[in-house]
Amino acid sequence: MRTVTLIGKPGCHLCDDAREIIAEVCAEVGAAWEEKDINTDEELYRKYWEQIPVVLVDGSQHDFWRVDRGRLRRALGA
């Protein structure tokens, strides 16, 4: 099963938008998804602070700032 990870923070409107798209696409294609708070992980903070929200697919960076539904579907093999 493919896994999508959303790295963001509370109160981030772009993160809220990304969450909706990720949940929708993952439900369509049968992929799992998780969310990580950049404020609680020092390594994620250092690596991605200026790019949130960041989307990983199976641990590899896929997108940042805005999530494109079609691109995410294609990355998940749909």
C-alpha positions in Angstrom: 0.0 0.0 0.0 1.3 3.5 -0.9 1.6 6.0 1.9 1.2 9.8 1.6 2.7 12.0 4.4 1.6 15.6 4.9 4.1 17.7 6.8 2.6 20.9 8.1 1.6 22.8 11.1 -1.6 23.9 12.9 -3.1 27.1 11.6 -1.6 26.8 8.2 -4.3 27.5 5.5 -2.2 25.8 2.8 -1.9 22.8 5.0 -5.7 22.7 5.4 -6.1 22.8 1.6 -3.5 20.1 1.2 -5.1 17.9 3.8 -8.4 17.9 1.9 -6.9 17.0 -1.4 -4.7 14.3 0.1 -7.7 12.7 2.0 -9.8 12.8 -1.2 -7.2 11.3 -3.5 -6.1 8.7 -1.0 -9.7 7.6 -0.5 -10.1 7.3 -4.3 -7.0 5.2 -4.9 -6.9 3.2 -1.7 -3.7 4.7 -0.4 -2.9 5.4 3.3 -2.0 8.9 4.5 -0.6 10.4 7.7 0.1 13.8 9.0 3.2 15.1 10.8 3.5 18.4 12.7 6.7 20.2 11.8 6.7 21.9 15.2 7.2 18.6 17.0 10.1 17.2 15.0 13.4 19.1 14.9 14.7 17.3 11.8 11.5 18.0 9.8 11.6 21.6 10.9 15.2 22.1 9.7 14.5 20.3 6.4 11.1 21.7 5.4 10.3 24.8 7.3 10.2 27.2 4.3 8.2 24.7 2.1 5.2 23.7 4.2 3.0 22.0 3.5 5.3 19.3 2.2 3.9 16.1 0.7 5.9 12.8 0.7 4.9 9.7 -1.3 6.4 6.6 0.2 9.0 8.8 2.0 10.1 10.8 -1.0 9.3 14.4 -1.5 6.5 14.8 -4.0 5.2 18.4 -3.6 5.3 21.5 -1.5 3.1 24.6 -0.9 0.3 23.5 -3.2 -0.9 19.9 -4.0 -2.1 19.1 -7.5 -4.8 16.4 -7.5 -3.9 15.0 -10.9 -0.2 14.9 -10.1 -0.8 13.1 -6.8 -3.1 10.6 -8.5 -0.5 9.8 -11.1 2.2 9.5 -8.4 0.0 6.9 -6.7 -0.5 5.0 -9.9 -4.0 6.0 -10.6 
